[in-house]
Amino acid sequence: MSRKLPLAEGERARTACARALIRSGVDEGTGEVLTTSALTERVGWCADLVADMTTSLLAEHWNTIDINVLASGEDAGGRKLPSNAWMALRRLGWTVTLDAKVNDRIVRMAQEIAGRALRSAKWRGDLAAGVLAAWPADPAKRTPQEWDQVRAAIPGGEYLPSSIIRSRTRQITSFERKNGHLPADLFELEPTPRVSRMLLLAACDGQQATIERADDGQRVLLRLQLPIRPDPQTYRDWTWVSCPITLPPTVPASAVIHLPTLRIVGGKVRADLAYTHPVPKTSRTGHTVALGVDWGLNTLLSAGAARLHGDCTITALGAGAQFRAAGVLAKQCRLRRISECLHTKTDQYARLADATLDNQAATAAEEIRRISERRSNLNNALAWGAARWAVDQAVAAGATVIYLEDLRSMEAGGMGRTHNTRLSQTVRGQIADRMRHLAAELGIAVVTVPPRNTSKHCPCCLTPLRHRKAPDRPTVPGWKWAICPNQQCGWQGDRDQGAWRRIAARGLAHQTKTVVDRVSGTMLIRAVVDTMEAKAVITASPKTSRTDRSKTGPTRPRTNRLTPRRREVPSPVRPPGPAGQRPEGHAPTDRTRLPRAAHRHQDVTTISTPTTRRHRPRGAALGAGFHLHAHASPPRWAEPAPSPTVRIGSLS
């Protein structure tokens, strides 16, 4: 199977990952069909061998000297180290031995996993060293001068989110409180990393594992060598096993399949299948229609499109849309409280140290695991749902770029314990990653922009807004409704609706400043330029003058006036007998409460039965599924007009 992907003009190769389940296998030596449990056992034996060697490598080289040697990119002779981690470790002479008999490809996997972990420690080591070198007088609150010092001490600290520096500072403070002194470096601050049980088959070749796509295109055949005992003593203890894998429907038929990574999850073998397929190229500049996305809490996402015209003016397309997830977040809050109570119980059991409480402690630990799994699954579903909704909005609006707020430095504080916790546990990072994943398939760029003053200034004139409780309460202080005090502007609207306009306009005005981060590969706009920000305003769409009375259509509507919902005159008297006119209104009923929807396909306007339980989501029934707790505005965008010629250079 060829690993070279043919590309057409305007396309680029993109590597993604899909998860699949390996249900069975066939031992090619004996012809025995391996069940799920037998296959899991043999994969687990091989993963244990790899994990033991990886742990030995990490423990031996977890120090500053070896990390710097590996990160320098050169060996003792001055030659450049290979990009593959296992080849770099072999060039440096970092090997490992094991009592069991394993082939060279098993050692490769251990060296690749260890090399990746050691290379990633270089950035964390430089970060910890910079924070320690510029240790503040008060770790809880740095002065502006101390912030400048710590950013100067960290490589690339100028654009590093402040939340990362704060979290590392808290970690060092906790170490000092526990040990009575500051750590010397990262390797005293953190223990040797733990190793997960997995088989990184990408580091192997055909002598250890092969993968081929079946004729139907819906399956692949994975062949790999697995041990027949936990401690193989000879090469005869290794046999070839064939494992058919059904491809997920998200994998294109033309994609090139690579060797997967095998993991054992819940007593089953799961494969992380990497595949490469062609996608349209994304551009950093030259965008005329953009989708601005603003983050929120109950209203998780607020989005809308804006267009950049040839005269450098920006207009909004439509009134915007919302993705509301109050029900999902309320369920997350309930699960978090349950988890906190269970952790309190387990801590109490540990303090008592009573043998009679071992069963209760084991039960609580298992319940904690289940609650954590439910929270993880719910977060994952919410992230995929929100990301898909945002990409659908961009497709419907004809946008070629999505602009997001860069909220990596945001730390919730000063808004109460409950509100701070809810803000801290939102899945903004997961949503952004999923959004980039889905948008890349369509050639839509995802760019983060600075969040400064996106909700504070008016989107039409950049005047500081006045935030009020509601539109009908203009004198009551609040945060939801925004009113522009500029008499010539007069804009007012929802705070989040104004924020997405500011984000979209800022992104379009600063698109020439878009850069690609070298570490993460994501597109971002690092800073706001005042001259460009002055042009990042939403101009009102041109309207027909009130004095223009030219006839452009029929004078009267083509249809008659709609029938009123209720009669404006009393209904006729019902004649005697079985037949006759039905009286006005609904049939009499003795129902005292609103009915609950009888099926699961409820609309966003469905009214559920009132209840006294806390965190009852509006418009959904408890226990009726995820999608009834997350409501989204449908993508009802007008067909955009052809984009005019844009003078991007004039924006700068």
Stockholm file with secondary structure:
# STOCKHOLM 1.0

chainA/1-652         MSRKLPLAEGERARTACARALIRSGVDEGTGEVLTTSALTERVGWCADLVADMTTSLLAEHWNTIDINVLASGEDAGGRKLPSNAWMALRRLGWTVTLDAKVNDRIVRMAQEIAGRALRSAKWRGDLAAGVLAAWPADPAKRTPQEWDQVRAAIPGGEYLPSSIIRSRTRQITSFERKNGHLPADLFELEPTPRVSRMLLLAACDGQQATIERADDGQRVLLRLQLPIRPDPQTYRDWTWVSCPITLPPTVPASAVIHLPTLRIVGGKVRADLAYTHPVPKTSRTGHTVALGVDWGLNTLLSAGAARLHGDCTITALGAGAQFRAAGVLAKQCRLRRISECLHTKTDQYARLADATLDNQAATAAEEIRRISERRSNLNNALAWGAARWAVDQAVAAGATVIYLEDLRSMEAGGMGRTHNTRLSQTVRGQIADRMRHLAAELGIAVVTVPPRNTSKHCPCCLTPLRHRKAPDRPTVPGWKWAICPNQQCGWQGDRDQGAWRRIAARGLAHQTKTVVDRVSGTMLIRAVVDTMEAKAVITASPKTSRTDRSKTGPTRPRTNRLTPRRREVPSPVRPPGPAGQRPEGHAPTDRTRLPRAAHRHQDVTTISTPTTRRHRPRGAALGAGFHLHAHASPPRWAEPAPSPTVRIGSLS
#=GR chainA/1-652 SS CCCCCCCCTTEEEEEEEEEEEECCEEETTTCCEECHHHHHHHHHHHHHHHHHHHHHHHHHHCSHHHHHHHHHTBCTTSCBCCSSHHHHHHHTTCCCCCSSCCCHHHHHHHHHHHHHHHHHHHHHHHHHHHHHHTCCSSTTSCCHHHHHHHHHHSTTGGGSCHHHHHHHHHHHHHHHHHHSSCCSSHHHHSCCCCCCCEEEGGGCCTTTEEEEECTTSSEEEEEEEEESSSSCCSGGGEEEEEEEEECCTTSCTTCEECCCEEEEETTEEEEEEEEEEEEECCCSSCCSEEEEEEECSSEEEEEEEEEECTTSCEEEEEEEEEEECHHHHHHHHHHHHHHHHHHHHHHHHHHHTCGGGHHHHHHHHHHHHHHHHHHHHHHHHHHHHHHHHHHHHHHHHTCSEEEEECCTTCCCCSSCHHHHHHHHTCCHHHHHHHHHHHHHTTTCEEEEECCTTTTTBCTTTCCBCEEEEETTEEEEECSSEEECCCTTTCCEEEHHHHHHHHHHHHHHHTGGGEEECTTTCCEEECCCCHHHHTTCCBCCCCCCCTTCCCCCSCSSCSSCCCCCSSCSSCCCCCCSSSCSCCCSSCCCCCCCSCCCCSSSCCCTTCCCCCCCSTTCCTTSCTTSCGGGTCEECCCCCCCCCCCCCCCGGGGC
#=GC SS_cons         CCCCCCCCTTEEEEEEEEEEEECCEEETTTCCEECHHHHHHHHHHHHHHHHHHHHHHHHHHCSHHHHHHHHHTBCTTSCBCCSSHHHHHHHTTCCCCCSSCCCHHHHHHHHHHHHHHHHHHHHHHHHHHHHHHTCCSSTTSCCHHHHHHHHHHSTTGGGSCHHHHHHHHHHHHHHHHHHSSCCSSHHHHSCCCCCCCEEEGGGCCTTTEEEEECTTSSEEEEEEEEESSSSCCSGGGEEEEEEEEECCTTSCTTCEECCCEEEEETTEEEEEEEEEEEEECCCSSCCSEEEEEEECSSEEEEEEEEEECTTSCEEEEEEEEEEECHHHHHHHHHHHHHHHHHHHHHHHHHHHTCGGGHHHHHHHHHHHHHHHHHHHHHHHHHHHHHHHHHHHHHHHHTCSEEEEECCTTCCCCSSCHHHHHHHHTCCHHHHHHHHHHHHHTTTCEEEEECCTTTTTBCTTTCCBCEEEEETTEEEEECSSEEECCCTTTCCEEEHHHHHHHHHHHHHHHTGGGEEECTTTCCEEECCCCHHHHTTCCBCCCCCCCTTCCCCCSCSSCSSCCCCCSSCSSCCCCCCSSSCSCCCSSCCCCCCCSCCCCSSSCCCTTCCCCCCCSTTCCTTSCTTSCGGGTCEECCCCCCCCCCCCCCCGGGGC
//
